[in-house]
Amino acid sequence: MELLNKKTGIISFLLLFSFNLSAQVNPSQIFAESYRYESSGDYEKAIGELNSVNGYDYHKFLRLGWLYYLSKDYETSKKFYR
């Protein structure tokens, strides 16, 4: 029984660890996708890419301000520049 509990614990730990690794996002990849969408004129998708990154980041907010400006949503753009 004790051996079964150890195996179950190890398997649970490995599963949680693998889910955690797959859930991580690469910010440089997200910014690259955002620039790609911007270059094609799809500002909404560019904004969506950046919004997938949680938390406050100066560069993210600066970029969101720019993208909202390009999409002519000036009020939202000002909020990100403040």
Contact map, one row per residue, 1 for C-alpha under 8 A:
1111100000000000000000000000000000000000000000000000000000000000000000000000000000
1111110000000000000000000000000000000000000000000000000000000000000000000000000000
1111111000000000000000000000000000000000000000000000000000000000000000000000000000
1111111100000000000000000000000000000000000000000000000000000000000000000000000000
1111111110000000000000000000000000000000000000000000000000000000000000000000000000
0111111111000000000000000000000000000000000000000000000000000000000000000000000000
0011111111100000000000000000000000000000000000000000000000000000000000000000000000
0001111111110000000000000000000000000000000000000000000000000000000000000000000000
0000111111111000000000000000000000000000000000000000000000000000000000000000000000
0000011111111100000000000000000000000000000000000000000000000000000000000000000000
0000001111111110000000000000000000000000000000000000000000000000000000000000000000
0000000111111111000000000000000000000000000000000000000000000000000000000000000000
0000000011111111100000000000000000000000000000000000000000000000000000000000000000
0000000001111111110000000000000000000000000000000000000000000000000000000000000000
0000000000111111111000000000000000000000000000000000000000000000000000000000000000
0000000000011111111100000000000000000000000000000000000000000000000000000000000000
0000000000001111111110000000000000000000000000000000000000000000000000000000000000
0000000000000111111111000000000000000000000000000000000000000000000000000000000000
0000000000000011111111100000000000000000000000000000000000000000000000000000000000
0000000000000001111111110000000000000000000000000000000000000000000000000000000000
0000000000000000111111110000000000000000000000000000000000000000000000000000000000
0000000000000000011111110000000000000000000000000000000000000000000000000000000000
0000000000000000001111111000000000000000000000000000000000000000000000000000000000
0000000000000000000111111100000000000000000000000000000000000000000000000000000000
0000000000000000000000111110010000000000000000000000100000000000000000000000000000
0000000000000000000000011111110000000000000000000000000000000000000000000000000000
0000000000000000000000001111111000000000000000000000100000000000000000000000000000
0000000000000000000000000111111100000000000000000000000000000000000000000000000000
0000000000000000000000000111111110000000000000000000000000000000000000000000000000
0000000000000000000000001111111111000000000000001100000000000000000000000000000000
0000000000000000000000000011111111100000000000001100000000000000000000000000000000
0000000000000000000000000001111111110000000000000000000000000000000000000000000000
0000000000000000000000000000111111111000000001001000000000000000000000000000000000
0000000000000000000000000000011111111100000011101100000000000000000000000000000000
0000000000000000000000000000001111111110000001000000000000000000000000000000000000
0000000000000000000000000000000111111111000001000000000000000000000000000000000000
0000000000000000000000000000000011111111111011000000000000000000000000000000000000
0000000000000000000000000000000001111111111001000000000000000000001000000000000000
0000000000000000000000000000000000111111110000000000000000000000000000000000000000
0000000000000000000000000000000000011111110000000000000000000000000000000000000000
0000000000000000000000000000000000001111111000000000000000000000000000000000000000
0000000000000000000000000000000000001111111111000000000000000000000000000000000000
0000000000000000000000000000000000001100111111100000000000000000001101100000000000
0000000000000000000000000000000000000000011111110000000000000000000000100000000000
0000000000000000000000000000000001001000011111111000000000000000000000000000000000
0000000000000000000000000000000011111100011111111100000000000000001000000000000000
0000000000000000000000000000000001000000001111111110000000000001001100000000000000
0000000000000000000000000000000000000000000111111111000000000000000000000000000000
0000000000000000000000000000011011000000000011111111100000000000000000000000000000
0000000000000000000000000000011001000000000001111111100000010001000000000000000000
0000000000000000000000000000000000000000000000111111110000000000000000000000000000
0000000000000000000000000000000000000000000000011111110000000000000000000000000000
0000000000000000000000001010000000000000000000001111111000000000000000000000000000
0000000000000000000000000000000000000000000000000011111100000000000000000000000000
0000000000000000000000000000000000000000000000000000111110000000000000000000000000
0000000000000000000000000000000000000000000000000000011111011000000000000000000000
0000000000000000000000000000000000000000000000000000001111111000000000000000000000
0000000000000000000000000000000000000000000000000000000111111100000000000000000000
0000000000000000000000000000000000000000000000000000000011111110000000000000000000
0000000000000000000000000000000000000000000000000100000111111111000000000000000000
0000000000000000000000000000000000000000000000000000000111111111100000000000000110
0000000000000000000000000000000000000000000000000000000001111111110000000000000110
0000000000000000000000000000000000000000000000000000000000111111111000000000000000
0000000000000000000000000000000000000000000000100100000000011111111100000000100100
0000000000000000000000000000000000000000000000000000000000001111111110000001111110
0000000000000000000000000000000000000000000000000000000000000111111111000000100000
0000000000000000000000000000000000000100001001100000000000000011111111100000100000
0000000000000000000000000000000000000000001000100000000000000001111111111101100000
0000000000000000000000000000000000000000000000000000000000000000111111111100100000
0000000000000000000000000000000000000000001000000000000000000000011111111000000000
0000000000000000000000000000000000000000001100000000000000000000001111111000000000
0000000000000000000000000000000000000000000000000000000000000000000111111100000000
0000000000000000000000000000000000000000000000000000000000000000000111111111100000
0000000000000000000000000000000000000000000000000000000000000000000110011111110000
0000000000000000000000000000000000000000000000000000000000000000000000001111111000
0000000000000000000000000000000000000000000000000000000000000000100100001111111100
0000000000000000000000000000000000000000000000000000000000000001111110001111111110
0000000000000000000000000000000000000000000000000000000000000000100000000111111111
0000000000000000000000000000000000000000000000000000000000000000100000000011111111
0000000000000000000000000000000000000000000000000000000000001101100000000001111111
0000000000000000000000000000000000000000000000000000000000001100100000000000111111
0000000000000000000000000000000000000000000000000000000000000000000000000000011111
